[in-house]
Amino acid sequence: MMMSPDDYIGKIVRLKGTFTSYEDQENGAIRCGVFVKDAAACCAQGFDVIMPEDAVYPEDYPASDTEVTIVGELQIDQELQEYGFIFLRLENVIFE
């Protein structure tokens, strides 16, 4: 996905990884992500997680640092792209 992101953008993907959440110190918003290890388990790729608008924190969220299987639509975070890197995120997610 990282080598050819255009092949996956807009598609529904299913990933298994470690869920994390934290409070943004600048605006108090809850930020979420999932870290997925590669096949050798030596490296990981992080994906921002955009919860559905009606999700309530913490009731509708997994506990931080737990293993999850997540399904969502893969998108490029256009806001962060200005730094010269591609940041991928999952939108409209559900947890299996």
C-alpha positions in Angstrom: 0.0 0.0 0.0 2.8 2.4 0.8 4.7 1.7 -2.5 1.6 2.1 -4.8 -1.0 3.9 -2.7 -3.0 4.9 -5.8 -3.9 1.3 -6.3 -5.7 1.2 -2.9 -7.1 4.7 -2.4 -10.9 4.6 -2.1 -10.9 0.9 -1.6 -12.1 -1.0 1.5 -9.3 -2.6 3.3 -9.1 -5.0 6.3 -6.1 -4.6 8.6 -4.9 -6.3 11.8 -2.8 -4.2 14.2 -2.5 -2.3 17.4 -5.1 0.4 18.1 -3.9 3.6 19.8 -5.7 6.8 20.8 -4.6 10.0 22.5 -5.8 13.5 23.2 -4.4 16.3 20.9 -2.9 18.8 23.3 -3.6 21.7 21.0 -7.4 21.3 20.6 -8.5 18.5 22.9 -9.6 16.3 20.0 -9.2 12.5 20.3 -6.9 11.2 17.6 -6.8 7.5 16.8 -4.5 5.2 14.8 -3.6 1.6 14.1 -0.1 0.3 13.7 0.4 -2.7 11.4 3.5 -4.8 11.5 5.1 -6.1 8.4 5.6 -9.8 7.7 8.9 -10.0 9.5 7.4 -8.1 12.5 10.4 -5.8 12.6 8.7 -2.6 11.2 5.3 -1.0 11.4 3.2 1.4 9.4 0.7 3.7 11.1 -2.7 4.6 9.7 -4.8 7.4 11.1 -8.3 6.2 12.0 -11.3 8.4 11.3 -14.2 7.1 13.5 -17.8 7.6 12.3 -19.2 11.0 13.3 -21.7 9.4 15.7 -18.9 7.5 17.6 -18.7 8.4 21.3 -15.3 8.4 23.1 -14.5 6.1 24.9 -17.6 3.9 24.6 -17.4 3.2 20.9 -13.6 2.8 20.8 -11.3 -0.1 21.5 -9.0 0.3 24.5 -5.7 1.8 23.5 -2.8 -0.6 22.9 -5.0 -3.5 22.0 -4.9 -5.8 19.0 -7.8 -5.1 16.6 -9.0 -6.0 13.2 -10.2 -2.9 11.4 -12.1 -2.4 8.2 -12.3 1.0 6.5 -11.9 3.0 3.3 -8.3 3.9 2.6 -7.6 7.6 1.8 -4.7 10.0 1.7 -4.7 12.6 4.4 -4.5 15.7 2.2 -3.9 18.0 5.2 -0.7 16.3 6.1 0.5 15.8 2.5 2.0 19.3 2.5 5.0 18.0 4.5 6.2 16.0 1.6 5.1 12.6 2.9 2.1 10.5 2.2 0.0 9.8 5.2 -2.8 7.2 4.8 -5.9 7.0 6.9 -8.9 4.7 7.2 -12.4 6.3 7.1 -15.8 5.0 8.1 -14.2 2.3 10.1 -15.7 -0.7 11.9 -13.9 -3.1 14.2 -14.4 -6.8 13.9 
